[in-house]
Amino acid sequence: MLLEKGSRCWRVATAGRATVLIDTQAYYDAAMDAMTRARRSIHFLNWAFEPDTRLRPTPGRVKRGVEGIAHFLKELAEAEPELDIRILCWQSALPVAATQKFFPIVDRGVFAGSRVKFVLDGACPQGACHHQKVIVVDDAVAFCGGADIGQDRWDTSRHLDDDPRRERTRHRGRYYANRHEVMALVDGPAASALGELFRRRWRRCTGEALEPPPPSPPTAWPSGVEPLFETARVGLSRTEPAWRGAPEVRECEALHLAGIAAAKSCIYMENQYFTSELMARALAARLGEPDGPDVVLVSTTRSPSYFDQNTMDPTRARFIERLRAADRFGRFQIYSPVTALGRDIIVHAKVTIIDDVLVRIGSANMNNRSFGFDTECDLSIEADGPTAESQRATITRLRTDVLAHWLGCAGAVIDDAIAREGGVFRAVESLRESGLRRLQPITPKPLPPPAAMIAHWHIGDPMGPTDSFRPWKRRDAIERECRSAEV
């Protein structure tokens, strides 16, 4: 059993219903529906929150301030005087805020004088960020995953080129890049646990203790959203840095290591970053086993930001080199998805599927800071109990659906290829050879000396507060963590 309360999970609870929402159109639609059903509370945790974000964008001119999520929430608050709406958002540094239209400054003005309580959370070490992405409705229904609230986040699972709904509001004829996000949706005790996570963060930031709402049936479950799982075993894993007397929490890291070690047939991961040396060593060890699992990774060809291109991308190149060197039996590849016209799709989702046993969706990247410096929250569902067999079939189907969504084919084509080729990696390669080439292998170029130095010292990717502004201590911190994890 992978989901164990303690080092791997903060909470393990049951969800009467659970599902996975692939890409932001599905997430925003479901979230908007759930929020309109709220009777007691709507609570947000976000890295970024842009008030002009349209949850259901349509082509054409936009009435600023009227069609965005801020207007929607303020209207809900006015219509339901007893409804408690709170947004807790990271108090980002100015250079980061500039990439997200200065949301911390704008949000304060937008929500000033309204019944929506908007608070910026700076209660973290200098250089760290609050990276969790959660919406909790009435403590009965909750969303958890990798998607923030932003105008550039919206996309459909078709990832259409030049979709008019993705047109930039201030730049006619220009479009936001295609983007891939994944969120989980749960109800019951699992949703209540995410409500507790919000209240703990709120108290740590503001000093105000919030009472949980009284128990109620999950009437906020969005209409038209069918659950993938029923009576599901759900685990919540966190990262929290050691700071101001609070202990370090590395549950996200511990569960990843346990999942990698337990995998028998396939480790499938989607992530924005692959730079953690600890995870690279763990995956390489499995690739070195004659009967080990396939390792199939999906990320973006090149990071969209200039800073990440010069810090995270060189370190990812070393990550890939380590795995290629260990792949003596031909079971590894890392891919980048592209649109029908061959344009890169930004992979911002953080998804792991271990065999047919575990599906994990959250905010944690596969980098150092997500395992020890930033605050993170991942939600996992493990096949367990009387319905374990059907849950395993559901996890397999979810992996099939995600691969079919990437390759642009029916799920049956994926299943037939896996059965024919005997594994996920060979199935993907076989389908690519047949002409389904919307997953392209990532092949890093040799690193010049400056980039090699950045990769060696993991510049921009601290392990925790002790090395955040002391990169010369980072190699020692990495080796200590690898020894501690016995990797």
Residue pairs with C-beta under 8 A, 6 or more apart in sequence:
1 382
1 384
2 8
2 235
2 255
2 258
2 259
2 262
2 354
2 357
2 358
2 380
2 382
3 9
3 12
3 233
3 234
3 235
3 255
3 358
3 380
3 382
3 384
4 12
5 11
5 12
5 235
7 250
7 251
7 254
8 235
8 237
8 251
8 254
8 255
8 258
9 235
9 236
9 237
9 251
9 255
9 380
10 193
10 197
10 236
10 237
10 238
10 249
10 251
11 190
11 193
11 196
11 235
11 236
12 233
12 234
12 235
12 236
13 188
13 189
13 190
13 192
13 193
13 234
13 236
14 188
14 189
14 190
14 231
14 232
14 233
14 234
15 186
15 187
15 188
15 189
15 190
15 191
15 229
15 231
15 232
15 234
15 381
16 187
16 188
16 218
16 230
16 231
17 186
17 187
17 188
17 218
17 221
17 227
17 229
17 230
17 232
18 184
18 185
18 186
18 187
18 190
18 227
18 228
18 229
18 230
18 232
18 234
18 381
19 184
19 185
19 225
19 226
19 227
19 228
19 229
20 182
20 183
20 184
20 185
20 228
20 359
20 361
20 398
21 27
21 30
21 143
21 145
21 182
21 183
21 184
21 185
21 225
22 157
22 182
22 401
22 402
22 405
23 155
23 156
23 157
23 159
23 180
23 181
23 182
24 147
24 153
24 154
24 155
24 179
24 181
25 154
25 155
25 156
25 157
26 157
26 183
27 143
27 145
27 147
27 181
27 183
28 55
28 56
28 154
29 55
29 56
29 222
30 143
30 185
30 222
30 225
31 55
31 135
31 143
31 222
32 55
32 56
32 72
33 222
33 223
33 224
33 225
34 135
34 137
34 141
34 143
34 220
34 221
34 222
35 42
35 72
35 73
35 76
35 135
35 137
35 220
36 76
37 137
37 219
37 220
37 221
37 222
38 76
38 80
38 83
38 137
38 138
38 220
39 80
39 82
39 83
39 138
39 216
39 219
39 220
40 82
40 83
40 84
40 138
40 139
40 213
40 214
40 216
41 83
41 84
41 85
41 86
41 136
41 137
41 138
41 139
41 195
41 213
42 73
42 76
42 83
42 84
42 85
42 86
42 135
42 136
42 137
43 84
43 85
43 86
43 87
43 88
43 134
43 135
43 136
43 195
43 198
43 202
44 86
44 87
44 88
44 89
44 134
44 135
44 149
45 88
45 89
45 130
45 132
45 133
45 134
45 135
45 197
45 198
45 201
45 377
46 87
46 88
46 89
46 90
46 132
46 133
46 134
46 148
46 149
47 89
47 90
47 92
47 129
47 130
47 131
47 132
47 133
47 148
47 363
48 89
48 90
48 92
48 100
48 103
48 148
48 149
48 150
49 69
49 87
49 89
49 103
49 107
49 148
49 149
49 150
50 68
50 69
50 100
50 101
50 103
50 106
50 149
50 150
50 151
51 68
51 69
51 70
51 103
51 106
51 107
51 110
51 111
52 64
52 65
52 67
52 68
52 69
52 70
52 101
52 151
52 169
53 68
53 69
53 149
53 150
53 151
53 153
53 154
54 62
54 67
54 68
54 69
54 151
54 154
55 69
55 72
57 154
57 165
57 166
58 165
59 164
59 165
59 167
60 164
62 169
64 169
65 71
65 110
69 149
70 107
70 110
70 111
70 116
73 85
73 87
73 116
74 111
74 114
74 115
74 116
76 83
76 85
77 83
77 85
77 114
77 115
77 116
78 115
81 115
84 117
85 115
85 116
85 117
86 116
86 117
86 118
86 119
86 198
86 202
87 107
87 111
87 116
87 117
87 118
87 119
88 119
88 121
88 130
88 198
88 201
88 202
88 205
89 103
89 104
89 107
89 118
89 119
89 120
89 121
89 130
90 120
90 121
90 122
90 124
90 129
90 130
90 131
91 104
91 120
91 121
91 122
92 100
92 103
92 104
92 129
96 129
97 103
97 104
97 105
99 305
100 150
101 151
103 150
104 120
107 118
107 120
108 118
108 120
110 118
111 117
111 118
119 202
119 205
119 206
121 130
121 201
121 205
122 205
123 204
123 205
124 130
124 241
124 243
124 374
124 375
125 241
125 243
125 373
125 465
125 468
126 468
126 469
127 373
127 462
127 468
127 469
128 241
128 243
128 369
128 373
128 374
128 375
128 465
128 468
129 374
129 375
130 201
130 374
130 375
131 363
131 364
131 370
131 374
131 375
131 376
132 197
132 201
132 363
132 375
132 376
132 377
133 144
133 145
133 146
133 147
133 148
133 183
133 363
133 377
134 142
134 143
134 144
134 194
134 197
134 198
134 377
135 142
135 143
136 142
136 143
136 191
136 194
136 195
136 198
137 191
137 220
138 213
138 216
138 218
138 219
138 220
139 191
139 192
139 195
139 212
139 213
139 216
140 187
140 188
140 191
140 192
140 216
140 217
140 218
140 219
140 220
141 185
141 186
141 187
141 191
141 218
141 220
141 221
141 222
142 185
142 186
142 187
142 190
142 191
142 194
142 195
143 183
143 184
143 185
144 183
144 184
144 186
144 194
144 236
144 361
144 362
144 363
144 377
144 378
144 379
145 181
145 182
145 183
145 184
145 349
145 350
145 361
145 362
145 363
145 379
146 181
146 182
146 183
146 272
146 348
146 349
146 350
146 351
146 361
146 362
146 363
147 153
147 181
147 182
147 183
147 348
147 349
151 168
151 169
151 176
152 176
152 177
152 179
153 179
153 181
153 348
154 165
154 166
154 176
154 179
155 163
155 166
155 176
155 178
155 179
155 180
155 181
156 163
157 405
159 178
159 180
159 337
159 339
159 345
160 178
160 339
160 340
161 178
161 339
161 340
161 341
161 343
162 175
163 175
166 175
166 176
166 178
167 173
167 174
167 175
167 176
168 174
168 175
168 176
177 304
177 343
177 344
177 345
177 346
178 339
178 343
178 344
178 345
178 346
179 345
179 346
179 348
180 270
180 337
180 345
180 346
180 347
180 348
180 349
181 348
181 349
182 270
182 349
182 350
182 351
182 361
183 361
184 361
184 379
184 381
185 222
185 225
186 194
186 232
186 234
186 379
187 218
187 221
188 218
190 232
190 234
190 236
190 379
191 218
192 212
193 236
194 236
194 377
194 379
195 212
195 213
196 212
197 236
197 238
197 377
199 209
199 210
199 212
201 375
202 208
202 210
203 209
203 210
228 394
228 398
229 381
229 391
229 394
230 387
231 385
231 387
232 381
232 391
233 381
233 382
233 383
233 384
233 385
234 379
234 380
234 381
235 255
235 379
235 380
235 381
235 382
236 377
236 378
236 379
236 380
237 251
237 252
237 254
237 255
237 362
237 364
237 377
237 378
237 380
238 249
238 251
238 252
238 375
238 376
238 377
238 378
239 249
239 250
239 251
239 252
239 253
239 364
239 370
239 371
239 372
239 373
239 374
239 375
239 376
240 246
240 247
240 248
240 249
240 375
241 248
241 372
241 373
241 374
241 375
241 464
241 465
242 248
242 464
242 465
243 465
248 372
248 464
250 371
250 372
252 362
252 364
252 370
252 371
252 376
252 378
253 278
253 371
253 372
253 485
255 360
255 378
255 380
256 279
256 282
256 352
256 366
256 371
257 278
257 279
257 282
257 485
257 487
259 267
259 352
259 354
259 358
259 360
260 267
260 279
260 282
260 283
260 286
260 354
261 282
261 286
262 354
262 357
263 286
263 292
263 293
263 354
263 355
264 293
264 355
265 293
265 294
265 355
265 423
265 424
266 293
266 294
266 295
266 296
266 353
266 354
266 355
266 399
266 423
266 424
266 425
267 283
267 286
267 293
267 294
267 295
267 296
267 352
267 353
267 354
268 296
268 297
268 298
268 351
268 352
268 353
268 399
268 402
268 424
269 295
269 296
269 297
269 298
269 351
269 352
269 353
269 366
270 297
270 298
270 299
270 347
270 349
270 350
270 351
270 352
270 402
271 297
271 298
271 299
271 347
271 349
271 350
271 351
271 365
271 366
272 299
272 300
272 347
272 348
272 349
272 350
272 365
273 299
273 303
273 308
273 312
273 316
273 365
273 366
273 367
273 370
273 461
274 280
274 297
274 299
274 316
274 319
274 320
274 334
274 366
274 367
275 312
275 315
275 316
275 319
275 366
275 367
275 368
275 458
275 461
276 319
276 366
276 367
276 368
276 371
277 319
277 368
277 458
277 478
277 482
278 371
278 478
278 481
278 482
278 485
278 487
279 319
279 366
280 318
280 319
280 322
280 323
281 322
281 482
281 487
282 485
282 487
283 295
283 323
283 326
284 322
284 323
284 325
284 326
285 326
285 487
286 292
286 293
286 295
287 295
287 323
287 326
287 327
287 328
287 329
287 331
287 332
288 326
288 328
290 329
292 329
292 331
293 331
293 355
294 331
294 332
294 423
294 424
294 425
294 426
295 323
295 327
295 331
295 332
295 425
296 332
296 333
296 335
296 424
296 425
296 428
297 333
297 334
297 335
298 334
298 335
298 336
298 337
298 347
298 406
298 439
299 316
299 334
299 335
299 336
299 347
299 442
300 336
300 344
300 345
300 346
300 347
301 336
301 344
301 440
301 442
302 309
302 313
302 344
303 309
303 312
303 313
304 346
307 460
308 460
310 451
310 454
311 454
311 459
311 460
311 461
312 367
312 460
312 461
313 444
314 447
314 451
314 452
314 454
314 455
315 367
315 454
315 455
315 458
315 461
316 444
317 444
317 445
317 447
317 451
317 455
318 447
318 455
318 456
320 334
320 442
320 444
321 444
323 332
323 334
324 332
326 332
330 425
331 423
331 425
332 425
333 425
333 428
333 429
333 441
334 441
334 442
335 406
335 428
335 439
335 440
335 441
335 442
336 344
336 345
336 347
336 439
336 440
336 441
336 442
337 344
337 345
337 347
337 406
337 438
337 439
337 440
338 344
338 345
338 438
338 439
338 440
339 345
339 438
340 408
340 438
349 361
350 361
350 362
350 363
350 364
350 365
350 366
350 378
351 359
351 360
351 361
351 402
352 358
352 359
352 360
353 359
353 360
353 395
353 398
353 399
353 402
354 360
355 395
356 383
356 392
356 393
356 395
356 396
357 382
357 383
357 392
357 395
358 380
358 381
358 382
358 383
358 395
359 380
359 381
359 395
359 398
360 378
360 379
360 380
360 381
361 378
361 379
361 380
362 376
362 377
362 378
362 379
362 380
363 370
363 376
363 377
363 378
364 370
364 371
364 376
364 377
364 378
367 461
368 458
368 461
368 462
368 463
368 474
368 478
369 461
369 462
369 463
370 376
371 463
372 462
372 463
372 464
372 481
373 462
373 463
373 464
373 465
373 468
381 391
381 395
383 389
383 391
383 392
383 394
383 395
384 391
397 411
399 424
400 411
400 414
400 415
400 418
401 411
403 414
403 424
403 428
404 410
404 411
404 413
404 414
406 438
406 439
407 413
407 414
407 428
407 431
407 432
407 436
407 438
407 439
408 436
408 438
409 431
409 436
413 431
414 427
414 431
417 427
417 428
417 430
417 431
418 424
418 427
420 427
420 430
421 427
421 429
421 430
428 439
432 439
447 455
453 459
454 460
456 475
457 471
457 472
457 474
457 475
458 471
458 474
458 478
459 471
462 468
462 471
462 474
463 474
463 477
463 478
463 481
464 477
466 473
466 477
467 473
467 474
467 477
